[in-house]
Amino acid sequence: MIVQDVINQLHDLAPLAYAEDFDNVGLLVGDKNQEVTGILVTLDTLESIVDEAIDNDCNLIVSFHPIIFKGLKKLTGKTYVERVVIKAIQHNIAIFSIHTALDNAIQGVNDIICNQLGLNNKKILIPQSGTIKKLQTYVPKEHAESLRKALFEVGAGSIGNYESCSFNIDGEGTYLGNENSNPVIGEKGKLHTENETAISVTFHKHLESIVLKTLFNTHPYEEVAYEITTLENTNQHIGIGMVGELETKMDAKSCLKFIKNKMNTECIRHSEILDKPVKKIAVLGGSGSFAINAAKASGADILVTADLKYHDFFTAEKSIILADIGHYESEQFTKSFLVDYLSEKITNFAPALPAGRIILSKISTNPVKYL
């Protein structure tokens, strides 16, 4: 098994196409074709993490946060980022980061928090837009069924809980091939009219390359006429943050203590405690001040997130409780989730790499300490 095989499994869980534009996800250090001897999973890649990988004969680090976030102009070992990259290269260790791709995945960071809190009726808090595309193409009527089937097999035509969705219109297509053409149907230099079917299917944007490859490989024409448009529809299965409901209502103070216990945090910074029961909770792992208005609009009683600033707490305005549990604390369960996911997927895919070679880092990389 090579590094790219592991990346493919992670891509199935959280396609990198849905990472935020500001992010730096993917293979940051190393050769994608390198054979994997072991995988170390961590939240952050520090020098101590690289040492841990060396000690455990792991030549691939799967890290939630990217060690390289801004551009590096030199590698002199002056900063911790440079030292990590240098040491990883010296020991042929690849580093892969999944970060906001997993934040935006339906079974990602925020789903993990919801499960930790035992929330039901989970929904994406801020669905992504621009992630659904539509293909329209025109094919001879007798080839329409085989083309639809091929497109469905690679994931096109999936809408929510439905599959094999398409819209089809029968009509006449015309074309006139020049002297350099080689028409499959008709003759070059002669205007040809063909009974055709216009097929429209939607697909998730990360599938565009395989959808187009399938179209070109299956379509009978020498020149394939097609259009791809990006839809404005929001995607209810991709987006950041989640909102869910407790099994039973709790008073606000008890709920904050419950969250503190379940999220294994030493303290919670919170806005004013409101005198109303808590049922609906919004969550957003990592820095989440931008989600305050969305949490309010969802009807959430509490927003669980991190990195709130002083003035952010004023925006609660007695309509919601803002609970800052700490950045590391909000994402700490992510690495255990990734170990479990990879252990299941990779041992089935590549039995030669036993589950014991997928290692959960024992090092806490939390830079924030409490007195």
C-alpha positions as CSV (number, residue, x, y, z in Angstrom):
1,M,0.0,0.0,0.0
2,I,1.3,3.5,-0.9
3,V,0.5,6.9,0.5
4,Q,-2.0,7.6,-2.3
5,D,-4.0,4.6,-1.3
6,V,-4.5,6.1,2.2
7,I,-5.3,9.5,0.7
8,N,-8.0,7.8,-1.4
9,Q,-9.6,6.3,1.7
10,L,-9.6,9.7,3.4
11,H,-11.0,11.4,0.3
12,D,-14.0,9.0,0.4
13,L,-14.7,10.3,3.9
14,A,-14.0,14.0,3.3
15,P,-13.3,15.0,-0.3
16,L,-10.7,17.8,-0.3
17,A,-12.9,19.7,-2.8
18,Y,-15.1,20.8,0.1
19,A,-12.3,22.3,2.2
20,E,-12.5,26.0,2.7
21,D,-10.7,28.2,0.2
22,F,-8.3,29.7,2.8
23,D,-7.1,26.2,3.9
24,N,-4.1,24.1,3.0
25,V,-5.2,20.5,2.9
26,G,-3.8,17.4,1.2
27,L,-0.3,15.9,1.0
28,L,1.9,18.7,2.4
29,V,5.2,16.7,2.6
30,G,6.4,13.5,1.0
31,D,5.9,11.3,-2.0
32,K,2.4,10.0,-2.8
33,N,3.9,6.8,-4.3
34,Q,5.9,5.9,-1.2
35,E,5.1,2.5,0.3
36,V,3.5,2.9,3.8
37,T,5.1,1.2,6.8
38,G,2.8,2.7,9.4
39,I,0.4,5.6,10.0
40,L,0.5,8.0,12.9
41,V,-2.7,10.0,13.5
42,T,-2.5,13.3,15.3
43,L,-4.3,16.6,15.7
44,D,-1.2,18.7,15.1
45,T,2.2,17.9,13.6
46,L,4.9,19.1,15.9
47,E,8.6,18.0,16.2
48,S,7.6,15.6,19.0
49,I,5.0,14.0,16.7
50,V,7.6,13.4,14.0
51,D,9.8,11.8,16.7
52,E,6.9,9.6,17.7
53,A,6.4,8.6,14.1
54,I,10.1,7.7,13.8
55,D,10.0,5.7,17.0
56,N,7.0,3.7,15.8
57,D,8.3,3.2,12.2
58,C,5.5,5.2,10.8
59,N,6.3,7.0,7.5
60,L,2.9,8.7,7.1
61,I,1.5,11.2,9.5
62,V,-2.2,12.0,9.1
63,S,-2.8,15.3,10.8
64,F,-6.0,17.2,11.3
65,H,-4.4,20.7,11.2
66,P,-1.9,21.5,8.4
67,I,1.6,22.2,9.5
68,I,2.2,24.4,6.5
69,F,-0.6,27.0,6.4
70,K,1.2,30.0,4.8
71,G,3.8,29.9,2.2
72,L,7.4,28.9,3.2
73,K,10.1,31.0,1.6
74,K,13.0,29.2,3.3
75,L,13.8,26.1,5.3
76,T,16.5,27.0,7.8
77,G,15.0,25.5,11.0
78,K,14.3,28.9,12.5
79,T,10.6,28.2,13.3
80,Y,8.8,25.1,14.6
81,V,7.1,24.7,11.2
82,E,10.4,24.7,9.3
83,R,11.9,22.2,11.8
84,V,9.0,19.9,11.4
85,V,9.2,19.9,7.6
86,I,13.0,19.4,7.6
87,K,12.9,16.5,10.0
88,A,10.0,14.9,8.1
89,I,11.9,15.1,4.8
90,Q,15.1,13.8,6.4
91,H,13.3,10.7,7.6
92,N,11.1,10.2,4.5
93,I,7.9,10.9,6.4
94,A,4.9,12.1,4.5
95,I,2.4,14.5,6.1
96,F,-1.2,14.7,5.1
97,S,-3.7,17.2,6.5
98,I,-7.5,16.9,6.2
99,H,-8.6,19.9,8.3
100,T,-11.7,21.8,6.9
101,A,-12.5,19.0,4.5
102,L,-13.4,17.0,7.6
103,D,-15.0,20.0,9.1
104,N,-17.4,20.1,6.2
105,A,-18.1,16.4,6.0
106,I,-21.4,15.0,7.1
107,Q,-19.6,12.4,9.3
108,G,-16.8,14.8,10.3
109,V,-15.7,16.9,13.2
110,N,-19.1,18.3,14.1
111,D,-20.8,15.0,13.9
112,I,-18.2,13.7,16.3
113,I,-19.1,16.4,18.8
114,C,-22.8,15.7,18.3
115,N,-22.2,12.1,19.0
116,Q,-20.1,12.9,22.1
117,L,-23.0,15.0,23.4
118,G,-25.6,12.3,22.4
119,L,-27.6,14.7,20.1
120,N,-30.4,13.5,17.9
121,N,-32.0,14.9,14.7
122,K,-28.7,16.2,13.5
123,K,-28.5,18.7,10.6
124,I,-25.7,20.7,9.0
125,L,-25.7,24.2,10.5
126,I,-24.2,26.1,7.5
127,P,-24.7,24.1,4.3
128,Q,-22.2,24.8,1.5
129,S,-23.4,26.3,-1.7
130,G,-21.8,25.8,-5.1
131,T,-21.1,22.2,-4.4
132,I,-23.7,20.7,-6.8
133,K,-23.1,20.7,-10.5
134,K,-25.3,19.8,-13.5
135,L,-24.3,18.0,-16.7
136,Q,-26.4,18.2,-19.8
137,T,-25.4,16.3,-22.9
138,Y,-27.0,15.0,-26.1
139,V,-26.7,11.4,-27.3
140,P,-28.4,9.3,-30.0
141,K,-31.6,7.9,-28.6
142,E,-30.5,4.3,-28.7
143,H,-27.4,5.1,-26.6
144,A,-29.2,7.1,-24.0
145,E,-29.9,4.2,-21.6
146,S,-26.3,2.9,-21.6
147,L,-24.9,6.5,-21.0
148,R,-27.3,7.2,-18.1
149,K,-26.4,3.9,-16.5
150,A,-22.7,4.6,-16.8
151,L,-23.1,8.1,-15.3
152,F,-25.2,6.7,-12.4
153,E,-22.5,4.1,-11.6
154,V,-19.9,6.8,-10.9
155,G,-22.2,8.8,-8.6
156,A,-24.0,11.2,-11.0
157,G,-27.8,11.5,-10.5
158,S,-27.7,11.3,-6.6
159,I,-30.0,13.8,-4.9
160,G,-30.3,13.6,-1.2
161,N,-31.9,10.1,-0.4
162,Y,-32.5,9.4,-4.1
163,E,-30.2,7.8,-6.8
164,S,-30.4,7.4,-10.6
165,C,-32.1,10.8,-11.0
166,S,-32.1,12.4,-14.5
167,F,-34.2,14.5,-16.8
168,N,-34.6,13.5,-20.4
169,I,-36.0,15.2,-23.5
170,D,-36.2,13.6,-27.0
171,G,-35.6,15.7,-30.0
172,E,-33.5,16.1,-33.2
173,G,-29.9,17.1,-33.3
174,T,-28.1,18.3,-36.5
175,Y,-24.4,18.4,-37.4
176,L,-22.2,18.9,-40.5
177,G,-18.7,17.5,-40.3
178,N,-15.8,19.2,-42.2
179,E,-13.1,17.4,-44.2
180,N,-11.2,16.6,-41.0
181,S,-14.1,15.0,-39.2
182,N,-14.8,11.3,-38.8
183,P,-18.4,11.0,-37.8
184,V,-19.6,7.8,-36.1
185,I,-23.0,8.3,-37.5
186,G,-23.6,10.1,-40.9
187,E,-21.0,11.2,-43.5
188,K,-18.6,14.1,-43.4
189,G,-19.5,17.0,-45.6
190,K,-23.2,16.1,-45.4
191,L,-25.8,17.7,-43.0
192,H,-27.0,14.9,-40.7
193,T,-30.1,14.9,-38.5
194,E,-30.2,12.4,-35.6
195,N,-32.9,11.4,-33.1
196,E,-31.2,12.4,-29.8
197,T,-32.0,12.5,-26.1
198,A,-30.9,15.4,-24.0
199,I,-29.8,14.0,-20.6
200,S,-29.5,16.2,-17.5
201,V,-27.9,14.9,-14.3
202,T,-26.6,16.6,-11.2
203,F,-23.5,15.5,-9.3
204,H,-21.3,16.6,-6.4
205,K,-18.4,18.8,-7.6
206,H,-15.7,16.4,-6.4
207,L,-16.9,13.9,-9.0
208,E,-16.5,16.2,-12.0
209,S,-13.4,14.5,-13.4
210,I,-14.8,11.0,-13.2
211,V,-18.1,12.1,-14.6
212,L,-16.5,13.7,-17.6
213,K,-14.2,10.7,-18.1
214,T,-17.2,8.4,-18.1
215,L,-19.1,10.7,-20.5
216,F,-16.3,10.7,-23.0
217,N,-15.6,7.0,-22.7
218,T,-19.3,6.0,-23.1
219,H,-20.6,8.6,-25.6
220,P,-20.5,7.3,-29.2
221,Y,-19.8,10.6,-30.9
222,E,-16.3,11.8,-32.0
223,E,-17.1,15.2,-30.6
224,V,-19.3,15.2,-27.4
225,A,-21.5,18.2,-26.9
226,Y,-22.1,18.9,-23.2
227,E,-22.6,21.7,-20.7
228,I,-21.6,21.9,-17.0
229,T,-23.2,24.5,-14.7
230,T,-22.7,25.1,-11.0
231,L,-26.0,25.3,-9.2
232,E,-26.8,27.7,-6.4
233,N,-28.6,25.0,-4.4
234,T,-27.2,24.5,-0.9
235,N,-26.0,21.0,-0.1
236,Q,-27.7,19.6,3.0
237,H,-25.0,16.9,3.3
238,I,-21.9,19.2,3.1
239,G,-21.2,22.2,5.3
240,I,-19.8,23.4,8.5
241,G,-21.2,23.1,12.0
242,M,-24.2,21.0,13.1
243,V,-27.3,21.4,15.2
244,G,-29.0,18.6,17.1
245,E,-31.3,17.9,20.1
246,L,-30.8,16.5,23.5
247,E,-32.8,13.5,24.4
248,T,-34.5,15.5,27.2
249,K,-34.4,19.1,28.1
250,M,-31.9,20.4,30.7
251,D,-31.6,23.7,32.6
252,A,-28.8,25.8,31.2
253,K,-26.3,25.5,34.1
254,S,-26.7,21.7,34.2
255,C,-26.3,21.6,30.5
256,L,-23.0,23.5,30.6
257,K,-21.7,21.2,33.3
258,F,-22.8,18.2,31.1
259,I,-20.9,19.7,28.1
260,K,-17.8,20.3,30.2
261,N,-17.8,16.7,31.3
262,K,-18.6,15.1,27.9
263,M,-16.1,17.3,26.1
264,N,-13.4,16.7,28.7
265,T,-12.5,20.4,29.1
266,E,-11.1,22.1,32.1
267,C,-13.3,25.2,31.7
268,I,-16.0,26.8,29.6
269,R,-16.1,30.5,28.9
270,H,-19.8,31.3,28.3
271,S,-22.2,34.2,27.9
272,E,-25.0,35.0,30.3
273,I,-26.9,31.9,31.5
274,L,-30.6,32.2,30.4
275,D,-33.5,31.1,32.4
276,K,-35.0,28.7,29.9
277,P,-34.5,25.0,29.3
278,V,-31.9,23.8,26.7
279,K,-33.0,21.3,24.1
280,K,-31.3,22.3,20.8
281,I,-27.6,22.6,20.7
282,A,-25.4,23.9,17.8
283,V,-21.8,22.9,17.6
284,L,-18.8,24.0,15.5
285,G,-15.4,22.6,16.2
286,G,-12.5,25.1,16.2
287,S,-13.0,28.8,15.7
288,G,-16.7,29.4,15.4
289,S,-17.6,33.1,16.0
290,F,-18.8,33.4,12.4
291,A,-21.5,30.8,13.1
292,I,-23.3,32.8,15.9
293,N,-26.0,34.2,13.7
294,A,-26.6,30.8,12.0
295,A,-26.9,29.2,15.4
296,K,-29.5,31.8,16.4
297,A,-31.4,31.3,13.2
298,S,-31.5,27.5,13.7
299,G,-33.2,28.1,17.1
300,A,-30.4,26.6,19.1
301,D,-30.3,27.3,22.8
302,I,-26.5,26.9,23.0
303,L,-23.7,27.2,20.6
304,V,-20.7,25.1,21.5
305,T,-17.5,26.3,19.8
306,A,-14.1,27.9,20.5
307,D,-11.9,31.0,20.1
308,L,-14.6,33.5,20.9
309,K,-13.4,37.1,21.6
310,Y,-14.6,39.4,24.2
311,H,-17.1,41.3,22.0
312,D,-18.4,38.0,20.5
313,F,-20.1,37.3,23.8
314,F,-22.2,40.5,23.6
315,T,-23.8,39.1,20.4
316,A,-25.6,36.5,22.4
317,E,-28.2,39.2,23.2
318,K,-30.1,37.0,25.6
319,S,-31.3,34.7,22.7
320,I,-28.6,32.0,22.9
321,I,-25.8,30.9,25.2
322,L,-22.4,31.0,23.7
323,A,-20.1,28.3,25.1
324,D,-16.3,28.5,24.3
325,I,-14.9,25.1,25.3
326,G,-11.4,25.6,23.8
327,H,-10.0,24.9,20.3
328,Y,-8.2,21.7,21.1
329,E,-11.0,20.4,23.3
330,S,-13.5,20.9,20.5
331,E,-11.5,18.8,18.1
332,Q,-9.7,16.3,20.4
333,F,-11.8,13.3,19.6
334,T,-11.1,13.7,15.8
335,K,-7.9,11.7,15.9
336,S,-9.5,8.7,17.6
337,F,-12.2,8.8,15.0
338,L,-9.7,8.8,12.1
339,V,-7.8,5.9,13.7
340,D,-11.0,3.9,13.9
341,Y,-12.0,4.8,10.3
342,L,-8.6,4.0,8.8
343,S,-8.3,0.8,10.8
344,E,-11.5,-0.5,9.3
345,K,-11.0,0.8,5.8
346,I,-7.4,0.0,5.3
347,T,-7.2,-3.4,6.8
348,N,-10.1,-4.4,4.5
349,F,-8.3,-2.8,1.5
350,A,-4.8,-3.8,2.3
351,P,-4.6,-6.7,4.9
352,A,-0.8,-6.5,4.6
353,L,-0.9,-3.4,6.8
354,P,-2.4,-4.7,10.1
355,A,-4.5,-2.4,12.3
356,G,-1.7,-2.2,14.8
357,R,0.3,-0.1,12.3
358,I,-2.4,2.7,12.4
359,I,-1.4,4.4,15.6
360,L,-3.1,7.0,17.7
361,S,-0.6,9.6,18.9
362,K,-0.1,9.6,22.6
363,I,1.1,13.2,22.7
364,S,-1.3,16.1,23.6
365,T,-0.5,18.9,21.2
366,N,-2.7,21.4,23.0
367,P,-0.7,24.6,23.4
368,V,-3.1,26.2,25.9
369,K,-2.5,25.5,29.5
370,Y,-4.7,26.2,32.5
371,L,-3.6,27.2,36.0
